[in-house]
Amino acid sequence: MKTNAQCRRHVKAWHESGLSQADYCRQQDVNPKTFSRWVKLVIYRDKDVPLEVIPIQVMQSTPDAITPVKILLRLEQGAQLELSTAVSPHWLAELLQCLA
């Protein structure tokens, strides 16, 4: 069992590494679910690791586009998430916080 200080050190090291959580966990041989819990505890309770603003780029589709309006999130690690514009702004804000 890790102590709180060890958890904070892991989260800080991950944050400074620029790696995805999954990559960091693989490198450090840490259970991803456990690590995710540590991140939530440290970021949201201890406030040792500051949240960052995630830069976004808003692009307008061409007027003749037939595709429905959507929100497309592209993460630095290469993952993409396509959402309907009907999603709740509150839910979207929570999602962005979790991805930070």
N, CA, C and O atoms as a MOPAC input file, in Angstrom:
PM7 MOZYME 1SCF
protein

 N      0.84400 1    -1.18700 1     0.00000 1
 C      0.00000 1     0.00000 1     0.00000 1
 C      0.89100 1     1.25200 1     0.00000 1
 O      1.81000 1     1.36900 1     0.81000 1
 N      0.61300 1     2.15800 1    -0.89200 1
 C      1.38800 1     3.39500 1    -0.99500 1
 C      0.90900 1     4.40300 1     0.04500 1
 O     -0.27600 1     4.45600 1     0.37400 1
 N      1.83400 1     5.19000 1     0.55200 1
 C      1.45600 1     6.26400 1     1.46400 1
 C      0.96700 1     7.44700 1     0.63300 1
 O      1.17000 1     7.48900 1    -0.58000 1
 N      0.32800 1     8.39600 1     1.28900 1
 C     -0.14000 1     9.59000 1     0.57900 1
 C      1.00800 1    10.32600 1    -0.08600 1
 O      0.86300 1    10.83800 1    -1.19600 1
 N      2.15100 1    10.38200 1     0.59200 1
 C      3.31100 1    11.07800 1     0.01700 1
 C      3.79700 1    10.36100 1    -1.24500 1
 O      4.16200 1    11.01000 1    -2.22400 1
 N      3.80100 1     9.03300 1    -1.22400 1
 C      4.22300 1     8.27200 1    -2.40200 1
 C      3.24600 1     8.49800 1    -3.55700 1
 O      3.66400 1     8.64900 1    -4.70500 1
 N      1.96400 1     8.52100 1    -3.25700 1
 C      0.94700 1     8.76600 1    -4.29100 1
 C      1.15700 1    10.13900 1    -4.91200 1
 O      1.12800 1    10.28900 1    -6.13400 1
 N      1.37000 1    11.14800 1    -4.05700 1
 C      1.59500 1    12.50900 1    -4.56000 1
 C      2.84600 1    12.57600 1    -5.42700 1
 O      2.85100 1    13.25700 1    -6.45300 1
 N      3.90500 1    11.87800 1    -5.02600 1
 C      5.13700 1    11.88200 1    -5.83200 1
 C      4.88900 1    11.25300 1    -7.20300 1
 O      5.36500 1    11.75700 1    -8.22100 1
 N      4.13700 1    10.14500 1    -7.22100 1
 C      3.81600 1     9.50200 1    -8.50400 1
 C      3.01000 1    10.44400 1    -9.39900 1
 O      3.30500 1    10.59000 1   -10.58400 1
 N      1.99300 1    11.07900 1    -8.82200 1
 C      1.13600 1    11.96800 1    -9.61600 1
 C      1.94300 1    13.15200 1   -10.13300 1
 O      1.78700 1    13.55800 1   -11.28500 1
 N      2.80000 1    13.70200 1    -9.29100 1
 C      3.62900 1    14.83400 1    -9.72400 1
 C      4.58900 1    14.39600 1   -10.83500 1
 O      4.77700 1    15.11400 1   -11.81700 1
 N      5.19300 1    13.22000 1   -10.67500 1
 C      6.11700 1    12.71100 1   -11.69900 1
 C      5.38800 1    12.48000 1   -13.01700 1
 O      5.90800 1    12.80500 1   -14.08400 1
 N      4.18000 1    11.91700 1   -12.94200 1
 C      3.38300 1    11.70700 1   -14.16000 1
 C      3.06300 1    13.04500 1   -14.81000 1
 O      3.22000 1    13.20300 1   -16.02000 1
 N      2.61800 1    14.00000 1   -14.01800 1
 C      2.22600 1    15.30100 1   -14.54400 1
 C      3.38900 1    15.97200 1   -15.25700 1
 O      3.20700 1    16.57900 1   -16.31200 1
 N      4.57500 1    15.86600 1   -14.68800 1
 C      5.75600 1    16.49800 1   -15.28000 1
 C      6.30400 1    15.71600 1   -16.47300 1
 O      7.03700 1    16.26700 1   -17.29500 1
 N      5.94900 1    14.43300 1   -16.56700 1
 C      6.47900 1    13.59000 1   -17.64600 1
 C      5.86200 1    13.88600 1   -19.00700 1
 O      6.50000 1    13.67500 1   -20.03900 1
 N      4.62400 1    14.37400 1   -19.01300 1
 C      3.93300 1    14.60100 1   -20.27800 1
 C      3.36500 1    13.32800 1   -20.88500 1
 O      2.80300 1    13.36000 1   -21.98000 1
 N      3.50700 1    12.20900 1   -20.18800 1
 C      2.97600 1    10.93800 1   -20.67800 1
 C      1.48700 1    10.83100 1   -20.38800 1
 O      0.96600 1    11.51600 1   -19.50900 1
 N      0.81300 1     9.97300 1   -21.12700 1
 C     -0.56500 1     9.65600 1   -20.77900 1
 C     -0.52300 1     8.85000 1   -19.48300 1
 O      0.51600 1     8.29800 1   -19.12200 1
 N     -1.65900 1     8.78500 1   -18.78700 1
 C     -1.70300 1     7.98500 1   -17.56500 1
 C     -1.37000 1     6.53300 1   -17.86800 1
 O     -0.64000 1     5.88700 1   -17.11600 1
 N     -1.90400 1     6.02000 1   -18.97100 1
 C     -1.67900 1     4.61400 1   -19.32500 1
 C     -0.18500 1     4.34800 1   -19.55200 1
 O      0.34500 1     3.34700 1   -19.06900 1
 N      0.49300 1     5.23800 1   -20.28300 1
 C      1.92500 1     5.05400 1   -20.54300 1
 C      2.73700 1     5.13900 1   -19.25300 1
 O      3.65100 1     4.34600 1   -19.02900 1
 N      2.39100 1     6.10900 1   -18.41100 1
 C      3.10500 1     6.24700 1   -17.14000 1
 C      2.93000 1     4.98500 1   -16.29200 1
 O      3.89200 1     4.48700 1   -15.70800 1
 N      1.70800 1     4.47500 1   -16.22700 1
 C      1.43500 1     3.27200 1   -15.42900 1
 C      2.21600 1     2.07500 1   -15.94800 1
 O      2.73700 1     1.27800 1   -15.16800 1
 N      2.29500 1     1.95100 1   -17.27200 1
 C      3.07800 1     0.84900 1   -17.85200 1
 C      4.55000 1     0.97600 1   -17.47300 1
 O      5.18600 1    -0.00700 1   -17.09300 1
 N      5.08400 1     2.18400 1   -17.57700 1
 C      6.49900 1     2.39700 1   -17.27200 1
 C      6.82000 1     2.15600 1   -15.79600 1
 O      7.88900 1     1.65000 1   -15.45600 1
 N      5.87800 1     2.52600 1   -14.92700 1
 C      6.11700 1     2.43100 1   -13.48500 1
 C      5.53800 1     1.16400 1   -12.85900 1
 O      5.66200 1     0.94900 1   -11.65400 1
 N      4.90200 1     0.32600 1   -13.68400 1
 C      4.26400 1    -0.89800 1   -13.19800 1
 C      3.24100 1    -0.58500 1   -12.09200 1
 O      3.25800 1    -1.17400 1   -11.01100 1
 N      2.35600 1     0.36100 1   -12.40900 1
 C      1.30200 1     0.78000 1   -11.48200 1
 C     -0.03900 1     0.41200 1   -12.09600 1
 O     -0.23100 1     0.55800 1   -13.30300 1
 N     -0.96000 1    -0.06100 1   -11.28000 1
 C     -2.30700 1    -0.38800 1   -11.74700 1
 C     -2.99100 1     0.89400 1   -12.20900 1
 O     -3.08100 1     1.84300 1   -11.43000 1
 N     -3.48200 1     0.95700 1   -13.46500 1
 C     -4.10000 1     2.18300 1   -13.98700 1
 C     -5.32100 1     2.65400 1   -13.18600 1
 O     -5.51300 1     3.85600 1   -13.00600 1
 N     -6.13600 1     1.72800 1   -12.71100 1
 C     -7.32200 1     2.13600 1   -11.93000 1
 C     -6.89800 1     2.75200 1   -10.59700 1
 O     -7.46700 1     3.74700 1   -10.14900 1
 N     -5.91200 1     2.15700 1    -9.98600 1
 C     -5.40000 1     2.70000 1    -8.72400 1
 C     -4.79300 1     4.07200 1    -8.96200 1
 O     -5.02900 1     5.00400 1    -8.19400 1
 N     -4.01000 1     4.19500 1   -10.02700 1
 C     -3.36800 1     5.46800 1   -10.32700 1
 C     -4.40200 1     6.55800 1   -10.60100 1
 O     -4.24000 1     7.69600 1   -10.16000 1
 N     -5.45200 1     6.21200 1   -11.32000 1
 C     -6.51400 1     7.17500 1   -11.60300 1
 C     -7.12100 1     7.69800 1   -10.29600 1
 O     -7.43200 1     8.88300 1   -10.17700 1
 N     -7.28100 1     6.81500 1    -9.33900 1
 C     -7.81600 1     7.22500 1    -8.03600 1
 C     -6.83500 1     8.17200 1    -7.34400 1
 O     -7.24500 1     9.16700 1    -6.74600 1
 N     -5.53300 1     7.85900 1    -7.42700 1
 C     -4.52700 1     8.74400 1    -6.83300 1
 C     -4.59100 1    10.12700 1    -7.45300 1
 O     -4.52100 1    11.13300 1    -6.74700 1
 N     -4.72400 1    10.17900 1    -8.77300 1
 C     -4.78000 1    11.46400 1    -9.47700 1
 C     -5.95300 1    12.28900 1    -8.96100 1
 O     -5.80800 1    13.47500 1    -8.66600 1
 N     -7.10600 1    11.65500 1    -8.85500 1
 C     -8.28400 1    12.38100 1    -8.35000 1
 C     -8.04300 1    12.88000 1    -6.93400 1
 O     -8.37400 1    14.02100 1    -6.61400 1
 N     -7.47200 1    12.03800 1    -6.08700 1
 C     -7.21500 1    12.44900 1    -4.70800 1
 C     -6.24900 1    13.61600 1    -4.64600 1
 O     -6.48000 1    14.57800 1    -3.91300 1
 N     -5.17700 1    13.53900 1    -5.40400 1
 C     -4.15700 1    14.59100 1    -5.35300 1
 C     -4.66000 1    15.87600 1    -5.98800 1
 O     -4.56200 1    16.94500 1    -5.38600 1
 N     -5.19500 1    15.78300 1    -7.19200 1
 C     -5.60200 1    16.98900 1    -7.90700 1
 C     -6.79900 1    17.66700 1    -7.26100 1
 O     -6.80400 1    18.88500 1    -7.08200 1
 N     -7.79600 1    16.89600 1    -6.91500 1
 C     -9.03000 1    17.50500 1    -6.44700 1
 C     -9.08500 1    17.71700 1    -4.94300 1
 O     -9.88600 1    18.52400 1    -4.47300 1
 N     -8.26800 1    17.02700 1    -4.18400 1
 C     -8.30200 1    17.20600 1    -2.73400 1
 C     -7.08200 1    17.94900 1    -2.22900 1
 O     -7.20500 1    18.90900 1    -1.46900 1
 N     -5.90800 1    17.51000 1    -2.64600 1
 C     -4.68300 1    18.11700 1    -2.13500 1
 C     -4.30400 1    19.38800 1    -2.87800 1
 O     -3.65800 1    20.27000 1    -2.31300 1
 N     -4.69600 1    19.48700 1    -4.12500 1
 C     -4.37300 1    20.64400 1    -4.96600 1
 C     -2.86500 1    20.82200 1    -5.15400 1
 O     -2.40500 1    21.93200 1    -5.42200 1
 N     -2.08200 1    19.72800 1    -5.01400 1
 C     -0.63100 1    19.81500 1    -5.22000 1
 C     -0.27500 1    19.98200 1    -6.69300 1
 O      0.73500 1    20.60300 1    -7.02000 1
 N     -1.09400 1    19.43400 1    -7.58000 1
 C     -0.83900 1    19.52500 1    -9.00900 1
 C     -1.91800 1    20.42600 1    -9.59400 1
 O     -3.09200 1    20.05800 1    -9.58600 1
 N     -1.54700 1    21.59200 1   -10.10000 1
 C     -2.56400 1    22.52100 1   -10.60000 1
 C     -3.22900 1    22.00200 1   -11.87000 1
 O     -2.60100 1    21.34800 1   -12.70300 1
 N     -4.51700 1    22.31200 1   -11.99500 1
 C     -5.21500 1    22.01100 1   -13.24200 1
 C     -4.74000 1    22.98800 1   -14.29700 1
 O     -4.36400 1    24.11600 1   -13.98000 1
 N     -4.75400 1    22.56700 1   -15.53000 1
 C     -4.30600 1    23.42800 1   -16.60900 1
 C     -5.44400 1    23.64700 1   -17.59300 1
 O     -6.34300 1    22.81500 1   -17.72300 1
 N     -5.39200 1    24.76600 1   -18.27500 1
 C     -6.34400 1    25.03100 1   -19.33900 1
 C     -5.93900 1    24.18300 1   -20.53500 1
 O     -4.76900 1    24.13500 1   -20.91200 1
 N     -6.91300 1    23.52100 1   -21.11900 1
 C     -6.65000 1    22.71000 1   -22.30000 1
 C     -6.94500 1    23.56500 1   -23.51900 1
 O     -8.08300 1    23.99600 1   -23.70200 1
 N     -5.93700 1    23.82300 1   -24.36800 1
 C     -6.20400 1    24.64800 1   -25.54500 1
 C     -7.13100 1    23.91300 1   -26.51600 1
 O     -6.98200 1    22.71300 1   -26.74600 1
 N     -8.06800 1    24.63800 1   -27.06900 1
 C     -8.97300 1    24.05400 1   -28.05900 1
 C     -8.94900 1    24.91500 1   -29.31100 1
 O     -8.60700 1    26.09700 1   -29.25700 1
 N     -9.30900 1    24.32600 1   -30.42000 1
 C     -9.39700 1    25.04800 1   -31.67900 1
 C    -10.81000 1    24.86200 1   -32.20600 1
 O    -11.24800 1    23.73400 1   -32.43300 1
 N    -11.51400 1    25.95000 1   -32.39700 1
 C    -12.87800 1    25.89700 1   -32.90900 1
 C    -12.81800 1    26.12300 1   -34.41100 1
 O    -12.28900 1    27.13000 1   -34.88400 1
 N    -13.36700 1    25.17000 1   -35.15200 1
 C    -13.35200 1    25.26400 1   -36.61100 1
 C    -14.78600 1    25.23800 1   -37.11600 1
 O    -15.58800 1    24.40500 1   -36.69200 1
 N    -15.10100 1    26.14200 1   -38.01100 1
 C    -16.44300 1    26.20400 1   -38.57700 1
 C    -16.48000 1    25.36400 1   -39.84900 1
 O    -15.58000 1    25.44100 1   -40.68500 1
 N    -17.54400 1    24.55400 1   -39.98600 1
 C    -17.66200 1    23.75100 1   -41.20800 1
 C    -18.09300 1    24.64200 1   -42.37000 1
 O    -18.61800 1    25.74100 1   -42.19000 1
 N    -17.85400 1    24.13300 1   -43.53100 1
 C    -18.26500 1    24.86400 1   -44.72900 1
 C    -19.78200 1    24.85400 1   -44.81000 1
 O    -20.40900 1    23.89600 1   -44.35800 1
 N    -20.39200 1    25.89600 1   -45.37600 1
 C    -21.85800 1    25.97800 1   -45.43100 1
 C    -22.49700 1    24.81800 1   -46.18900 1
 O    -23.63300 1    24.44500 1   -45.89300 1
 N    -21.79900 1    24.24700 1   -47.14900 1
 C    -22.39800 1    23.17000 1   -47.93200 1
 C    -22.17100 1    21.78800 1   -47.31200 1
 O    -22.51700 1    20.77100 1   -47.91300 1
 N    -21.59200 1    21.75600 1   -46.11500 1
 C    -21.33200 1    20.46300 1   -45.46300 1
 C    -22.65100 1    19.79900 1   -45.08500 1
 O    -23.56200 1    20.45200 1   -44.57600 1
 N    -22.74300 1    18.51500 1   -45.33400 1
 C    -23.95400 1    17.75700 1   -45.02100 1
 C    -23.84500 1    17.10400 1   -43.64500 1
 O    -24.85300 1    16.67200 1   -43.08500 1
 N    -22.65700 1    17.03100 1   -43.10700 1
 C    -22.47500 1    16.36000 1   -41.82700 1
 C    -23.14500 1    17.13900 1   -40.70300 1
 O    -23.18300 1    18.36900 1   -40.73800 1
 N    -23.67800 1    16.42800 1   -39.70200 1
 C    -24.31000 1    17.12400 1   -38.57500 1
 C    -23.26600 1    17.86700 1   -37.74400 1
 O    -22.07600 1    17.55400 1   -37.79100 1
 N    -23.72900 1    18.84500 1   -36.99200 1
 C    -22.83700 1    19.62900 1   -36.13600 1
 C    -22.34600 1    18.71700 1   -35.02000 1
 O    -23.12300 1    17.96400 1   -34.43300 1
 N    -21.04800 1    18.79200 1   -34.73300 1
 C    -20.47800 1    17.93400 1   -33.70600 1
 C    -19.30500 1    18.63000 1   -33.02900 1
 O    -18.77500 1    19.62500 1   -33.52400 1
 N    -18.92400 1    18.08700 1   -31.90400 1
 C    -17.73900 1    18.53500 1   -31.17700 1
 C    -16.71400 1    17.42200 1   -31.31300 1
 O    -17.00900 1    16.26700 1   -31.00400 1
 N    -15.53800 1    17.74800 1   -31.76300 1
 C    -14.48600 1    16.75300 1   -31.92300 1
 C    -13.32100 1    17.14500 1   -31.02600 1
 O    -12.70100 1    18.19000 1   -31.22000 1
 N    -13.02800 1    16.29800 1   -30.04100 1
 C    -11.89900 1    16.53500 1   -29.14300 1
 C    -10.73600 1    15.67100 1   -29.60100 1
 O    -10.87600 1    14.45500 1   -29.73700 1
 N     -9.60400 1    16.28600 1   -29.83700 1
 C     -8.39000 1    15.55300 1   -30.20000 1
 C     -7.38100 1    15.74300 1   -29.07700 1
 O     -6.99800 1    16.86700 1   -28.75400 1
 N     -6.96000 1    14.64500 1   -28.49400 1
 C     -6.02200 1    14.70700 1   -27.38500 1
 C     -4.59500 1    14.58000 1   -27.90300 1
 O     -4.36100 1    14.02500 1   -28.97600 1
 N     -3.64500 1    15.09900 1   -27.13000 1
 C     -2.23900 1    15.05800 1   -27.54400 1
 C     -1.76200 1    13.63700 1   -27.79200 1
 O     -0.90300 1    13.41400 1   -28.64500 1
 N     -2.30700 1    12.67000 1   -27.05700 1
 C     -1.86300 1    11.29100 1   -27.19600 1
 C     -2.40300 1    10.64200 1   -28.46500 1
 O     -2.09100 1     9.48200 1   -28.73400 1
 N     -3.20600 1    11.36000 1   -29.25500 1
 C     -3.71900 1    10.84400 1   -30.51400 1
 C     -5.15100 1    10.35900 1   -30.46800 1
 O     -5.73400 1    10.06200 1   -31.51100 1
 N     -5.73000 1    10.27200 1   -29.28700 1
 C     -7.11600 1     9.81200 1   -29.18200 1
 C     -8.06600 1    10.90800 1   -29.65100 1
 O     -7.75400 1    12.09400 1   -29.54600 1
 N     -9.20900 1    10.51200 1   -30.16100 1
 C    -10.24800 1    11.43800 1   -30.61500 1
 C    -11.56200 1    11.04800 1   -29.98300 1
 O    -11.84200 1     9.86500 1   -29.78900 1
 N    -12.36700 1    12.03900 1   -29.66300 1
 C    -13.69300 1    11.80500 1   -29.12200 1
 C    -14.66000 1    12.72800 1   -29.84700 1
 O    -14.51700 1    13.95000 1   -29.80900 1
 N    -15.64100 1    12.13300 1   -30.50300 1
 C    -16.62800 1    12.90700 1   -31.25000 1
 C    -17.91900 1    12.94500 1   -30.43700 1
 O    -18.43600 1    11.90600 1   -30.02900 1
 N    -18.43200 1    14.15200 1   -30.20700 1
 C    -19.63100 1    14.34100 1   -29.38800 1
 C    -20.67100 1    15.15500 1   -30.15400 1
 O    -20.33800 1    15.95700 1   -31.02700 1
 N    -21.89800 1    14.93700 1   -29.81700 1
 C    -22.98500 1    15.75100 1   -30.35100 1
 C    -22.96400 1    17.10400 1   -29.64800 1
 O    -22.54500 1    17.19700 1   -28.49400 1
 N    -23.40600 1    18.13300 1   -30.32400 1
 C    -23.48400 1    19.44700 1   -29.68600 1
 C    -24.64000 1    19.49700 1   -28.68900 1
 O    -24.81900 1    20.49600 1   -27.99300 1
 N    -25.41800 1    18.43000 1   -28.62000 1
 C    -26.53100 1    18.37200 1   -27.67100 1
 C    -26.06900 1    17.97800 1   -26.26300 1
 O    -26.88400 1    17.94700 1   -25.34100 1
 N    -24.76400 1    17.67500 1   -26.08000 1
 C    -24.29900 1    17.29700 1   -24.74700 1
 C    -24.43200 1    18.48100 1   -23.80200 1
 O    -24.33600 1    19.63800 1   -24.21300 1
 N    -24.65000 1    18.17900 1   -22.55400 1
 C    -24.77700 1    19.20700 1   -21.52800 1
 C    -23.44600 1    19.94100 1   -21.35500 1
 O    -22.40500 1    19.29200 1   -21.25000 1
 N    -23.45300 1    21.26400 1   -21.32300 1
 C    -22.21300 1    22.01600 1   -21.09000 1
 C    -21.56800 1    21.63500 1   -19.75400 1
 O    -20.34300 1    21.59500 1   -19.64300 1
 N    -22.39100 1    21.35600 1   -18.74500 1
 C    -21.87300 1    20.95000 1   -17.43500 1
 C    -21.12200 1    19.62200 1   -17.56000 1
 O    -20.02700 1    19.46100 1   -17.02000 1
 N    -21.72800 1    18.67900 1   -18.27800 1
 C    -21.10300 1    17.37200 1   -18.48700 1
 C    -19.80000 1    17.53500 1   -19.25800 1
 O    -18.79300 1    16.91200 1   -18.92200 1
 N    -19.81800 1    18.36700 1   -20.28300 1
 C    -18.60600 1    18.60300 1   -21.08500 1
 C    -17.49900 1    19.21600 1   -20.23500 1
 O    -16.33300 1    18.84700 1   -20.37100 1
 N    -17.86000 1    20.15100 1   -19.35900 1
 C    -16.86400 1    20.76600 1   -18.47500 1
 C    -16.25900 1    19.73200 1   -17.54400 1
 O    -15.05100 1    19.74400 1   -17.30500 1
 N    -17.09000 1    18.82900 1   -17.01300 1
 C    -16.57400 1    17.76100 1   -16.13600 1
 C    -15.64900 1    16.82500 1   -16.92200 1
 O    -14.61400 1    16.39400 1   -16.41400 1
 N    -16.03100 1    16.51800 1   -18.15700 1
 C    -15.19300 1    15.65400 1   -18.99700 1
 C    -13.83600 1    16.30900 1   -19.21600 1
 O    -12.80600 1    15.64600 1   -19.09000 1
 N    -13.81900 1    17.59200 1   -19.54000 1
 C    -12.55900 1    18.28900 1   -19.78800 1
 C    -11.69600 1    18.32500 1   -18.54000 1
 O    -10.47200 1    18.22700 1   -18.63400 1
 N    -12.31800 1    18.46500 1   -17.36200 1
 C    -11.55700 1    18.42100 1   -16.11300 1
 C    -10.91700 1    17.05000 1   -15.91500 1
 O     -9.76900 1    16.94700 1   -15.48300 1
 N    -11.66700 1    16.00800 1   -16.23300 1
 C    -11.12800 1    14.65200 1   -16.07900 1
 C     -9.98000 1    14.39500 1   -17.04900 1
 O     -9.04900 1    13.65700 1   -16.72700 1
 N    -10.04100 1    14.99400 1   -18.22300 1
 C     -8.99500 1    14.79100 1   -19.21800 1
 C     -7.75100 1    15.64100 1   -18.95500 1
 O     -6.68200 1    15.37400 1   -19.50300 1
 N     -7.89800 1    16.65800 1   -18.12000 1
 C     -6.76900 1    17.55800 1   -17.84300 1
 C     -5.66200 1    16.84000 1   -17.12700 1
 O     -4.63500 1    17.44400 1   -16.81600 1

